[in-house]
Amino acid sequence: MENIPYKIYLAENELPTAWYNMRADMKTKPAPLLNPGTHKPLTAEEMSGIFCEELVAQELDDTTAFIPIPQEIRDFYKMYRPSPLVRAYCLEKQLGTPAKIYYKFEGNNTSGSHKLNSAIAQAYYAKKQGLKGVTTETGAGQWGTALSMACAYLGLDCKVYMVKVSYEQKPFRREVMRTYGASVTASPSMETEVGRKILAEHPGTTGSLGCAISEAVEVAVTNPGYRYVLGSVLNQVLLHQSVIGLETKAAMDKYGIKPDIIIGCAGGGSNLGGLIAPFMGEKLRGEADYRVIAVEPASCPSFTRGKFAFDFCDTGKICPLARMYTLGSGFIPAPNHAGGLRFHGMSTTLSQLYHDGYLEARAVEQTSVFKAAEQFARVEGILPAPESSHAIKVAMDEALKCKETGEEKTILFGLTGTGYFDLKAYESYNDGTMTDYIPTDEDLAVGFASLPPVPEYD
Ligand SMILES: *Cc1c(COP(=O)(O)O)cnc(C)c1O
């Protein structure tokens, strides 16, 4: 073994005191969110009906590189951070690769994923503004769980619209949320106008994140004292998640480690955006170079087969338009798709970076992802979330390439969470009944047909 510990931790006084905003260093900024009616950039005033004020300011800030983390949030972070940066010695040995593999593990908290990093920040600013509560959607349930923990800690009301397929298949996470005091509703529901409309058009739908977002937004804007919060995609979420990358970089710098390849799974892009933030900052400023790979499911391939276009962030088409890689808000992913990463779009920041050639993307099939998860669990001990396992799969592929070429590359990937609540998916993998669904071009055409024309920008 080399002189690098199995786990690299930072001391409390080495934890980041400010988040890093990649957009400040981007020459081509992501396009602004547009008002869907006028196609004009959304103003802070328009946004403040949906989001709380401080978060609107963060959402629109393309120029401030470092934004201080309030002391209360840092105190909360200290309950479960720093998260460990692990040298995957056992995996390297098993693969027989000369590559050095590291992963940043974000599953060491009750919510089981990185989402708590932004949940506490968003709940904090809502509380500071004197709001009563927040509404949100959740897919697999990690975000809803993280938000209910943050709201319970701060004494805020929390209403969660949970994608119906997950609500039914993942009762355990639902009960964790309720234990933390959140109200949880299966989406689409009959409680909202948009839910009733979606149910009328698609009876029997198992729901999607896009539907649930529409419902949560409607409830926020029609109830005084409530705002909507979102667990991914938005600039503010990538900003909060930069704590992952800042800790990773500080830990690596301590030992003089420089990653050659950085890999993360990409649903809406927040963990990947957070992990790469300080590294991408160096790349954008021309100080260093890194290969960055976003990994997405072949069943919901926003980057690799999507279009770079303005689109609604939700199925109900009540949210603003964002220019991103998208499959169209009308795209409803296959119900056999396990875990999260079901969103039709992608962070505008990562979309712009991908468009400008700063990151690569790869789509992987579900069964190959679970095979990698199983192999990883058996040697590294951690039972990974299916989402995280997309990154594991590609990290292993890259490490095996190094075995062929003899290159001693350093590979870093984000292990975003644990898979304890995803055992239904593991069951279908273990039983051999898991299938791979890859949409045909005709399937994708349905989603693309739902893209709104935005002639002003074409
Ligand atoms: C939500 C989630 C993801 C995907 O979301 P991003 O915003 O793309 O990071 C990945 N892994 C886990 C464990 C999650 O809970």
The ligand as an SDF file (V2000), in Angstrom:
LIG
                    3D

 15 15  0  0  0  0  0  0  0  0999 V2000
  -30.9290   12.4660   -6.2810 C   0  0  0  0  0  0  0  0  0  0  0  0
  -29.7980   11.5730   -6.3590 C   0  0  0  0  0  0  0  0  0  0  0  0
  -28.9550   11.5580   -7.4780 C   0  0  0  0  0  0  0  0  0  0  0  0
  -29.1860   12.3900   -8.7110 C   0  0  0  0  0  0  0  0  0  0  0  0
  -29.3760   13.7440   -8.5610 O   0  0  0  0  0  0  0  0  0  0  0  0
  -28.3470   14.8340   -9.0640 P   0  0  0  0  0  0  0  0  0  0  0  0
  -29.0100   16.1170   -8.8450 O   0  0  0  0  0  0  0  0  0  0  0  0
  -28.0520   14.5580  -10.4990 O   0  0  0  0  0  0  0  0  0  0  0  0
  -27.1640   14.6800   -8.2210 O   0  0  0  0  0  0  0  0  0  0  0  0
  -27.8640   10.7230   -7.4560 C   0  0  0  0  0  0  0  0  0  0  0  0
  -27.6200    9.9020   -6.4240 N   0  0  0  0  0  0  0  0  0  0  0  0
  -28.4110    9.8870   -5.3370 C   0  0  0  0  0  0  0  0  0  0  0  0
  -28.0830    8.9350   -4.2270 C   0  0  0  0  0  0  0  0  0  0  0  0
  -29.5090   10.7230   -5.2650 C   0  0  0  0  0  0  0  0  0  0  0  0
  -30.2810   10.6910   -4.1940 O   0  0  0  0  0  0  0  0  0  0  0  0
  1  2  1  0
  2  3  1  0
  2 14  2  0
  3  4  1  0
  3 10  2  0
  4  5  1  0
  5  6  1  0
  6  7  2  0
  6  8  1  0
  6  9  1  0
 10 11  1  0
 11 12  2  0
 12 13  1  0
 12 14  1  0
 14 15  1  0
M  END
$$$$
